Amino acid sequence: MSGGNISDLDKNRALVEWLRYQLVRAQKRVRELESAEQDEQRRSGRARAEQMWKIQPQRTAETALLHCGGCDLYKSGALIDRDGAISALSEPGIAPCEVCAPETGLRQE
């Protein structure tokens, strides 16, 4: 380095450091955006489930139960629509969950 000039090697080293810095920032931003997207998908799925119902199958001597889609007492099961839930409650072997009270959302309007 003569006369205050920066050598090509030093310029490129500085560029590499700046690019590393930018890469770390970009990777952090991607992680933040992915996390936000996953949160939104969970919220959307939960909101959809809240508008649906699900049936917990009968086990041994127990009665099958109808749950609201968002009820955490029964986590698995396919979601059914309002008409399916109304039909399910009319079946003799299916009762509403006493905790989430799915029949509340099925009252005739």
Steps between C-alpha positions, in 0.01 A plus 500: 500500500680803383368855491178429695358275233318185609618189326264280301557226756389724788201624301390144432553397863279788608242402239499140626443620858218728388338218301526267802330765710224538241459122474454467878241778495315345204500154664362647822225679303409178318468318834278779635278489190477119511401513865236765430365292212476189719322700771252631244437147368434378855261790565323438172468128571370571849246751367380245244474231768296733721235511228486121466426194716655157554386164632693304761430133425331277755733297720376186674196601707543875453285711270652663195534875551449797275754778566548850367787498251724693737433285808827378647344201676512312170783612277475268201217426267374636174304822514137496393273785400188628672262266318716202588507606865122541511460154347750354746309636800182339373671158515423302818864407572644853485481756780633856520820564694410646838806725500489673160119476456500463120120510479514873584627577150239275343185673618263593222521866409 
